[in-house]
Amino acid sequence: MMQPQNWTAIIVAAVAVWLFGALYYGLLGKMWVAAQGETMDSLKARNAAKSAVAKAAPFIISFIAEIVMAAALSGILFHSAMSGPRQGAITGALTWLGFVLTTILVNNAYTFRSLQLTAIDAGHWLGVLIIIGAVVGWLT
């Protein structure tokens, strides 16, 4: 049987986590930049010549990725016969633990990125998946 997608739940979840990301990195932005070995001035200088489209692209890509994540987590919940915000949040956290955290750790280890950068980014994605799971679980 094909899963009926609740696109309202998926879009609401994507908007919620996109806003969460803005708040999260708004609060931790300076630490995140420093963890990359950069300064705000060096980033501004590097981005000064970029077009408005190039500057907007990461935000658009993030939103599209969060829609895909919400649709995938919705499918996991459906095929696991789970519903409700608690089950969704737990499933989101377990998905993060098994797939996202491990991927970030491996990628950052091979590129010798700082543990602080890994922790900041991993914390963001944990919040994203918990929120997506809770919203999709609640509205589906």
C-alpha positions in Angstrom: 0.0 0.0 0.0 1.3 3.4 -0.9 1.7 5.9 1.9 -0.6 8.9 1.7 1.6 11.9 2.3 0.3 14.7 4.5 1.9 17.6 2.7 0.6 20.1 5.2 2.4 18.4 8.0 5.6 18.1 5.9 5.6 21.8 4.9 4.7 22.9 8.4 7.6 20.8 9.8 10.0 22.1 7.1 9.1 25.7 7.9 9.4 25.1 11.7 12.9 23.6 11.4 14.1 26.2 8.9 13.1 28.9 11.4 14.7 26.8 14.2 18.0 26.7 12.1 17.9 30.5 11.8 17.5 30.9 15.5 20.0 28.2 16.4 22.8 29.6 14.1 21.8 33.1 15.0 22.6 32.3 18.6 25.7 30.1 17.9 26.8 31.8 14.7 30.0 33.4 16.1 31.1 30.2 17.7 30.3 28.3 14.5 32.4 30.7 12.4 35.3 30.5 14.9 35.0 26.6 14.9 35.7 26.7 11.2 38.8 28.8 11.8 37.2 31.9 10.2 36.2 35.3 11.3 33.1 37.2 10.4 35.2 39.7 8.4 36.9 36.9 6.4 33.5 35.4 5.5 32.1 38.8 4.6 35.1 39.4 2.3 34.8 36.0 0.7 31.1 36.5 0.0 31.2 40.1 -1.0 31.5 39.4 -4.8 28.9 36.7 -4.8 25.5 37.3 -6.5 22.3 37.5 -4.6 21.3 34.1 -6.1 24.6 32.5 -4.9 24.1 34.0 -1.4 20.5 32.7 -1.2 21.3 29.2 -2.6 22.3 27.6 0.8 19.0 28.8 2.4 16.9 27.4 -0.5 18.9 24.1 -0.5 18.3 23.9 3.3 14.6 24.3 2.9 14.3 21.7 0.1 16.5 19.3 2.1 14.2 19.8 5.2 11.1 19.0 3.0 12.8 15.8 1.9 13.8 14.9 5.5 10.2 15.6 6.7 8.8 13.4 3.9 11.3 10.6 4.7 10.6 10.7 8.4 6.8 10.7 7.6 7.4 7.5 5.6 9.4 5.9 8.5 6.6 6.7 10.9 3.9 5.4 8.6 5.7 2.2 7.9 6.5 1.7 11.5 2.8 2.3 12.3 3.7 5.0 14.7 1.9 8.3 15.3 1.9 11.2 17.8 4.4 13.8 18.6 6.3 11.8 21.2 6.8 8.8 18.9 7.8 11.2 16.1 10.3 13.0 18.2 11.8 9.7 19.5 12.0 8.4 15.9 13.6 11.7 14.8 16.2 11.4 17.6 17.0 7.8 16.7 17.3 8.6 13.0 19.7 11.4 13.9 21.8 9.1 16.1 22.0 6.3 13.6 22.5 8.2 10.4 23.1 11.9 10.8 25.5 12.0 13.8 27.5 9.1 12.4 27.8 10.8 9.0 28.9 14.1 10.4 31.4 12.5 12.7 33.0 10.5 9.9 33.0 13.4 7.4 34.5 15.8 9.9 37.1 13.3 11.1 38.4 12.9 7.6 38.5 16.6 7.0 40.1 17.3 10.4 37.3 19.7 11.4 37.1 20.7 15.0 35.0 18.8 17.6 33.3 22.1 18.4 32.1 22.5 14.8 30.9 18.9 14.8 29.0 19.4 18.0 27.4 22.6 16.8 26.3 21.2 13.5 25.2 17.8 15.0 23.2 19.7 17.7 21.4 21.6 14.9 20.4 18.4 13.1 19.3 16.7 16.3 16.9 19.6 16.9 15.8 19.5 13.3 14.9 15.8 13.4 13.2 15.9 16.8 11.1 18.9 15.6 10.2 17.2 12.3 9.3 14.0 14.0 7.1 15.8 16.6 5.3 17.9 14.0 4.8 15.1 11.5 3.8 12.7 14.2 1.3 15.2 15.6 -0.3 16.3 12.3 -0.4 12.9 10.6 
